[in-house]
């Protein structure tokens, strides 16, 4: 698995968990603990990195978003659905009194009510809507980014070509040259002996 795919999976998981947390709180749920956020983030990251392909597709984005919503709701509900028995049930002689029994029933009823709030229909609808919104936003956002990169790629190539273009001299420019040296009026100081017309011609 390449690094780009892992980074894309992390981006998908982070956005999906953020939307899931927002939908959970807006639907009436309480704020999640750090572990309740980190655990769904890690699981969704692994799933999203395995699902996404080289090109943006709606189905993998929908699966990753749905997994983030389900994992977040499940881990949060399991972590806050029922308090521990030591905190709910009175111990010792108080458990046999009417006040102790009533306190135990009230604690059990509060726990059951909290679990119903966490698993109510508005909560589930909020998670489903958040999954759809997350998938659509991720898919269309990646498509827009790829389109923008494809449109601006030729301009980037042209800028690189202009930056690396070699410097050539202008075709119309003339290179100055030294004028030819003409020897005029030179005086021959010494001549070679034996030069001249033949002696026969001179005596004729």
Buried (B, 14 or more C-beta within 10 A) or exposed (E): EEEEBBEBBBBBBBBBBBBBBEBBEEBEBEEBEEEBBEBBBBBBBEBBBEBBEEEBBEEBBBBBBBBBBBBBBEBBBEEBBBEEEEEBBBEEEEEEEEEBEEBBEEBEEEBEEBBEBBEBEEBBEBBEBBBBBBBBBBBEBBBEEEEEEEEEEEEEEEEEEEEEEEEEEEEEEEEEEEEEEEEEEEEEEEEEEEEEEEEEEEEE
